[in-house]
């Protein structure tokens, strides 16, 4: 394997480990907060602050990161994340539990460092893998890494907080940053020490102009809308599912859910690598329809009680996540020339992270403000209560069912309309 590709795989592995540790920490700390009062608001607040911090820092990163050598930027971002984890651990050691305000501030700073890692590494892919055919595989690997994190982090974070409490979550997060820094230190190629001059595309004017031009294309608008819808539903599910496991009668399924999440990712990645990449549009549509049906089924108590359906639905949903994300990434590449990718990449992340932000805040309002009091209303027909079920975890499951309808609506409304 040539040196640039070897460096890419090393940096990809470091990015994957760092992102997985950060997301596990997010879910673990969110669930730790959720268990204190039993309100999804406490969980969603942690996720909301993290997502807001990423969105706020993105414009600054777009202007400043090109002026830093990539290797230095990657090391600095990992170092900041590790420092935040260390300060949280000291808070836990000295005070027994972190101060809520300090906790949120440190999580926001770590999230900004993670945003820098994502943006810096994604912009290095064309440099480290210049061959177009190999670059398609590298981009698929990059997108599938997001699928792994989204599939595994909720289960692993839930398991860590259930077994080791907040201390176990922070230890895993600190180790992930240390290992990611080691991989960055070991990776070397001249491109990593070269400062990339800011291009004209980095200025706000051309970015906005190019995004408007892209929006006027029906096919491109379809991908942008669908990506934002996927980001919204996946973000809400990341909050609702682990909270459902802890609040309902499914707590003992945590270990099995973690194993299925990992197995589903590996199978999904193999399916994409061997077959799915040839038909990205069809694969994307089929995956999202099936995922929406699985989410709708989560709102019905019968599927919670039938273990074969429950575990089977979980496996298929996790299997389809890296497939759908890789297909979306491929569709994006087919629509945008490589030379115009960097400025539009920041705009794409801004739209998708904003969708995640809305989902993280809206999921708490939906469950705590609407579904929980609605399901407690004593005058519902008996058949409806029998279908939706009762208990502390059912509002969370019904919320996941609602996300299935949102995902299906995003797929329908994002279909390009043929001009008359």
N, C-alpha and C positions, 0 to 999 in steps of 0.2 A: 504494500500500500504506500503510495507516495506521501511525502511529508504533509502537504496542505490537507489532504483527506484525513490523514491520521490526526492532525491537529483538530480538524472539524469534529471527528468522533470523540476526541478527548474533551473538547469544550462542550459538545452536546451532552455528554455524560455528566459533566460538572453542572451544566445548566439544569439538567433533569433532576439531579440529586438536590440541588439548591432549591428549585421550585417545589419539589415534593416535600422537602423539609419545611419550607415556608407555609405551604398550604396545609400540611398536617398540623402545624402550630396554630394556624388560623382556626381550623375546625376544633382542635383540642381546647384552645383557650375559649372559643365560642361556646362549646358544650360545657366547659367548666363554669362559665358564667350562666348558662341556661339552667344548669342543675341547682344553682343557688336559689332561684326564685320560681323556676318552672315556666318562665315567660320566654317565648321565642324572640321577643324584642331584644333581650340581653344578648342572644346569639347573633341576631341580625345586626346589632349595633357594631359589634366587632368587625364583621364582614363589610359593613357599610363604610366604616372609617378606613379600612384597608383599601377598598376600591376607590373611595374619594381621593385618598392620598395619591394613588397611581394616576388618576385623571389630572389632578392639579399639577403634578410634576412633569407630565408628558411634554408640554410645550417647551419648558426649560431644557429638558433632556434633548429634544430635537435640535436646539440651537447650540448646546454646549458639548454634547458627546463627540461630535466630529472633530473637535479641537484637541481631544485627548487620545493618546495612543490606546488602541483597543485593550491590550493586555493590562495596562495600568487601570483603565476604567473597570474592567472585570474584577481585578483584585480589590480595588477600592470599594466597589459595590458589595462584594462578598464580605469584606472586612466590616463595613457598616452593619450589615445584617447580623454578623457574629457578635459585634459589640452590643447591639440591641438585645440579643438573646442573653448575653452575659449580664447586662443590667437588670433584665427581668428576673434572672436567677438570683441575683444579689437581693433584689426586693423580696423575693420569696424566702430567702434564707434569713434575712434580718427581721422582716415584719410578719412572716407566716403566710401572707398573701399580698400580691402586688396592689398598690393603690390604683383604683380604676382609671383615674386621669393619666397617671404615669404609664399604665398599661396601654391605653389607647394611643398616647403620643409615641411610645416606642414602637408599637405595631405599625403606626403610620410611617415612621422613618424607615423601618425595615421594608415596608411595601414600596416606598420610593426607590430603595436600593434594588428591589426585585424588578421594578419596571425598567430601571437602567440596564439590568442584566438582559432582559428580554429584548429590548430595543437594540442594544449594542450587538448581541449575538446574532439576531436575525439579519442585521445589516451586513454581517461578515460572511454570510453564506455564499453570495456570488463571488466574493474574493477568494475564499478557501476552496470552493468547488466551481471553477469556471466552466467546466464542460456542461453544456445544457442538459444532456441526458442524465448525467450523474447528479446535477443540481436538482432535477425533478425528484430523484430519490432522496436527496438530502432534505429538501423541503417537506417531503412526505414524512421523513423521520422526525423533523422538527415539529410538524403538526401532530404526529402520533404521540410525541412526548407530552403534548398538552392533553391528549386523550388519556394517557397513562395516569397523569396527575389527577385529572378530573374523575377518573374511574376509581383510583385507589386511595387518594388522600382522605376523602370523607370517612372511609372505613378504617384506615390506619389511624387517623386522628382520633376517631371514636374509641378504637381499641386502646390506644395509648393513654387517653384520659381515664378510661375505665380501669386499666391495670395499674398505671403508675401515677395517676393524678397529674397536676400541672407540672410537677418536677420531671416526670417522664417525658412529657411533651417538649419541654425546654431542652432537655438533654438530647433528644433526637434532633431537634432543630439546630442546636449548636454543632453537633457532629456533622450534619449535612453541610453546613457552611464551611467547616474545616476541611472536609473532603473535597468540596468544590474548589476551594482556594488552592489545595494541593494539585488538583488536576490543571488549573490555570497556570500554576508555576511550572509544571512539567511540560506544558504545551509551548512550543516556540516555533515561529516562522517569521521571516522579516516583516510580513504584512501586519503582525500583531504589535510591532513597535513603530509602525508608520502612522503619522497623523494624517487623517483624511481631511482635506480642506473642505470647508462648508461650500456646498454647491448652491447655485441660484434657487434650486427647488426647495431649499430649507426655509425660505422666507415665507411669511404668512400669505402674501398675495398669490404667488403661483400655486401654493398648496390649495387654497380655496378655489382658485380658478380650475385647477385640474380636477378637484373633487366635484365641482359643479358639472364639468364636462362629462365626467364618469357617470354622474347621477342621471344625465339626460339620455344615456344609453339604457334601453329597457333591460338588456341582459345583465349589465353591470349593476343597475339598481336592484335587480332581483337578488343578486349575490349579496349586496350590502344589506338589504332588508332581511334576507334569510339568515345571514351571519349574526345580525343583531338579535333576531328572534331566538336563534339557538343559544346565544350567550345569555339571554334573559332566562330562558327555561332551565338551562344547565345550572346557572347560578342559584336559582330558587330551589332546584332539586338538591343541590349540594348542601343547602341549609335544612330543608325539610326532611330529607331522608335520614341523616344521622340523628336528628332530634326525635324523629318518629321511633327509631330503634331504641333510644334511651327512655322515651316517655311511655311507650306502649308495651305490650307483652312480648316484644321481639328482642329484648336486650341480650338474651342468650345466643342470638344469631349473629352477633358481631364478628366472631372469628370466621364463621362460614361465609359471611358477606365479604370479608376482606380477601379470603382465598378466591372466591368467585370473581371479585373485581379484578384481581391479578390475572386469573385464567382468561377472563373475558377479554382483557386488553391484549394478551398474547395471541389469542385466536383471531381477534379482530385485525391486529396488525398483519398477521400472516395472510388473512383473506384479502386485505388491501394490497399487500405486496405482490401476491400471486395472481390476483384477478381484478380486484376492484378498481385499480388505477386506470384500466382500459375503458371504463364506462363511468366516469365520475358523476355525471348528471343523473343517470339512472340510479346509481348506488346511493347518492345523496337523498333523492326523493324517497326511495324504498326504505332507507334507514330511518328517516324522520317519521314516516307514516307508522312504522312498526314501533318506534320509541313512543310516539304519542299514544298508541293503543295500550302499551304497557303502563304508562303513567295513568291513563284513565282507569285501568283495572286496579291500580293501587288504591283508588278511592272507594272500592267495594270491599266489604269485610270478608266476603267469601274467598277472595284470593289471598287474603292474609292468613286464613285458616288452612288453606290447601298448600302444604309445604312444597309440593312438586311444582305448582304454578308459581309460588312466591320465589323460590330459588331459580326456577327456569326463567322467569321474567327478568330477574336481576342479572342473570348471566347474559341473556340476549341484549339487555339494555347496555351493559358495560362493553359487550362485544362490539356493538354498533357505534359506540362513542368515538373511538379512534378512526373508524371507517368514515363516519360522517365528517369529522374534523379534517381528515386528510383529503376527502373529496371537496370540501369547501376551499381548502388551500389550493388545490389543483385548479378549480374553477376560477379562483382569483388570479392565478398565474396565467391562465388562458386569456384573460380579459385585459390585463395590464402589462405593458412592455417592461422588461427587466430594468431598463434605464430609469423608468418612472416609478419603480417600486418603492424606494426609500421614503419619499415624502408622503406617498399615499398609504404606506404601511402605518405611519404614525396616525393618519386620519382614520384608518380602519380600526386600529386599536382604540382610538378615542371613542368611536361610535359603539364598539362592542363593549368596552369597559363601562361606558355610560349606561348601556342596556343592563349590564350586570348590577350596576349601582341601583338602578330603578328596581330590579328584581329583589335585591337584598333588603331594601327598605319596604317594598310592597309585600313581600312574603310575610313579614311580621305583622303588618297591618291586616293582611288577609286572614291570617290564622287567629291572632289575638283579638283583633277588632271586629271581625265579621263571622268567621266560621265557628269559633269557640262559643260565643253567645248564641249564634243561630242554632247550632246543634243542641244546645241546652234548653231551647224552647220546648215546652212540654206538649204542644198541640200538633206536632207533626204527625202525619199518618203513620200507622204502625209499619206498613210495608217499606216506607222510606227509611225509617230508623233501622229496620232489619237489614236493609241493603247497605247503608252507610256505616252501621255499627255504632257502638258507644264506647266510652272510656277516654282516658287522657290523650291517647295517641291518635284517635280518629280524626280530629280536626287537621292534624298534620298530614294524614293520609289523603283526606279529601282535598287538601290544598295541592298535593301532588297530582291528584286526578284533574284538578283545574288546570295545572300546567300542561297536561296532555292536550287539552283543548286549545291552549295558547300556542303550542308547538304546531298543531295541525292548522290553525288559522294562519300562522306565519308562513307555512308552506303554501297554502292556498293563495294568500294575498301577494306573495312574492313571485308568483308565476308571471312571466313576461306577457304583456297584453299585445297582441298583434295589431299593428296600425291598420286603420280602415283604408 
